[in-house]
């Protein structure tokens, strides 16, 4: 365990940080489909809410096309609330962390049913909506409604740790970082300030090789003054993720392959996927095969990293000669699998199987 480094008291407020950062943001803000230009009227709360959920642990470049397709299809809370669960999960496929999609749908239905189709405008009320935690509530309150709120995502965390030269390792430093962010968050334009901090962390105060000479708040930065801002924030050593093993089954029938919808709760819940046996510490091989056929176990495997473990799956193929309706699942045309909305790990498996089976 890393020892905590004693800290001197934080300054009450770093003068000029908000002013200098907002001046920079006014000239350099990223143009994003969910944002309003700096200093203008607040953006559509629906678009802010959707973007903040999509951006959790996902990069802007990945989110942008999903966001644009999503808002074209479901432009309001009411439209999303009326959507079918399977359609929403299929539209989310590829973004990962699928509980976010389930929470978006649940949240839209709560907003439509209990809040007249309008998103609440306070952090406390926002936290009552499914899928909205402390960070997302603060971000929506500040960006969509102009309320003063302390918004700390990974980019802001890095900027603030360097700005105040906070030496305590993460995650123990989180409360101290939030308190420091509170000291520099202005009463006015809190939403622009939060987005400016995000842009600064994304483009200038980056994890590696921060471009300090371009930084608008360099004069206030203790990390820069000490000569090694790239060392901050200090992170505790990562734990090695365990490896789990499984088998994915490719069962063909007349140019189609069997897919099954995963249970609503749990990892990749509600998504269409290839049948798979249990994911365990040792390879189960042909355990829990979906049918009693002559399975062929292939040499190629599929690997995928989840948040808490690495998955390595064997691939098995077989043919179904009986009537398709005699087995549970959906028979999907092999040449249309790209439209099935499969999660990334199963897309890897189907790509491999199409290549293997030719």
VODRENTOR-699284 format. One record per residue (C-alpha): x negated, y, z negated; residue in one letter. Coordinates in steps of 0.05 Angstrom, whole numbers, plus 5000, padded with zeros to 4 digits. Example, Ala and Ser with C-alpha at 12.3 -4.5 7.8 and 13.67 -1.06 7.14 Angstrom:
BEGIN
475449104844A
472749794857S
END
This chain:
BEGIN
500050005000X
497350695018X
495951144960X
499651814958X
495252424967X
496552974915X
499853574947X
499654314931X
506454644926X
509654824993X
510155555009X
517055844998X
517756015072X
512856085129X
514356785156X
515456845230X
516056095247X
523356135269X
522356795306X
516256555344X
519255885360X
525856175385X
522256685428X
518456105460X
524855695468X
528556265502X
523356235557X
521755485558X
527955085538X
528954445576X
534954415621X
539053815599X
546153625619X
548653635547X
545654315529X
547955035534X
542555555553X
539055885494X
543056425459X
549556265495X
556155975471X
555755285439X
556254685486X
562054195489X
562053815422X
563753165459X
557453215501X
553153395441X
555852795401X
554952325460X
547852555475X
545652515402X
548051805396X
544951605463X
538351935444X
537451545380X
530951155391X
531651265467X
527851755511X
531052335548X
528952065616X
532551415603X
538851745574X
540052265628X
542951805683X
547051415632X
549852065603X
551752325672X
555251685692X
558751625625X
561452335625X
563852265697X
567751645676X
569951865606X
569452625601X
573252715535X
574452375468X
581452175491X
578751855555X
573651455517X
578551265462X
583050945516X
577450545547X
576949785544X
571549515497X
568449085552X
568049675600X
564450105548X
559549555531X
558049425605X
556850175616X
551950175558X
547949575582X
540649745586X
540550285533X
539449785477X
541649835403X
548649625424X
551849785357X
551450515381X
556350365437X
561150015390X
560750605342X
561851105399X
568250755418X
570550685345X
568751415333X
572651655394X
578751275371X
578351575301X
577452275330X
583452175377X
587951865324X
586052255261X
583052925284X
587553125342X
582052965393X
577353485362X
570653335330X
570253585257X
565454175250X
562254055182X
556753565163X
561053245109X
566953115155X
562452895212X
559452355167X
566452035162X
566351865236X
563651165253X
556451175276X
554851885251X
549651885196X
545952465162X
541452645221X
546952615274X
551853005230X
546653555220X
544853585294X
552153635316X
553854155263X
548054595284X
548154495360X
555654435374X
558354885319X
552755375302X
552555185229X
546055225191X
543754505183X
536954185173X
535853735233X
529953255228X
528852735283X
522152395298X
519652995339X
521553495284X
518553045232X
511853055268X
512053815278X
513653955205X
508553465178X
503153835217X
505954525204X
505454415128X
499653915131X
503653405092X
498952835075X
503752355041X
504551745085X
511251595118X
516451375099X
515151665029X
513952355061X
521052405090X
524252795032X
518353275030X
518653375105X
526053515102X
524954015046X
519654365087X
524154375148X
529554695105X
524655255087X
523755465160X
530755345187X
534056025201X
541056235182X
542456445254X
541556035317X
540355395277X
542454975337X
537455315383X
532155255329X
533354505322X
532954405397X
526754835401X
523354405349X
525253785389X
522454085453X
516154295418X
515053595391X
516653275458X
512353705502X
506854045460X
506353755390X
505853055417X
503852425380X
497052385415X
493152975442X
497553555417X
496654165461X
495554655404X
493055225448X
499955255480X
503755215414X
507955835396X
507255705321X
499955525320X
498356135277X
502855845222X
500355125226X
496354855167X
494754215206X
491554625262X
487855055211X
484954425180X
482454195247X
485853515256X
493353585269X
493452935309X
492352545245X
499052765219X
504052505200X
500451955163X
503951285176X
503850665133X
501050045167X
506049695211X
508549005191X
507548455240X
514348265270X
516147535264X
517247125327X
523646745340X
524946235393X
530946025433X
533445745499X
537746095552X
541945655596X
543145775671X
549245355690X
551145415764X
557645245799X
559045415872X
554546035875X
556646285806X
553346245738X
556546165670X
556646775625X
559546815555X
561347425514X
557447465449X
561247545383X
563548255370X
559248325308X
551848205306X
546048305354X
548348485424X
555448415400X
560948415452X
556248365511X
556547865568X
550447415567X
547746745588X
549446195539X
543846125488X
542245665431X
540245915362X
534446395354X
529946055302X
522846005277X
521445405321X
523545275393X
530344915393X
529544715467X
536244425489X
540044495424X
547044795433X
547144725508X
553844965536X
555244315574X
553043585578X
549243605644X
542343415667X
538444025644X
531744215674X
527144575626X
522645065663X
515445265647X
516946015650X
519446365587X
522547045573X
519947495518X
523348115489X
522048565430X
527648745383X
526849225324X
525448695272X
522948105312X
520047865377X
524147365417X
521346825463X
526346415501X
525545785543X
529645745607X
533845145626X
538045045688X
543544555707X
549444455754X
556844415738X
560643945784X
567443955751X
572944475756X
570545145730X
576445235683X
574344625643X
568845025607X
569445655565X
566446285594X
566446715657X
563546475723X
559947065753X
557547095826X
550047035825X
549247575878X
553348055835X
549847945768X
547148655769X
554248905757X
555548455697X
552548955647X
547848445616X
543248675559X
535848755579X
533548095551X
538747715591X
537248125654X
530047885647X
532547165643X
537247225702X
531847555744X
527146985727X
532346445741X
534246745809X
526846735826X
525846025801X
532145735832X
531146125896X
END
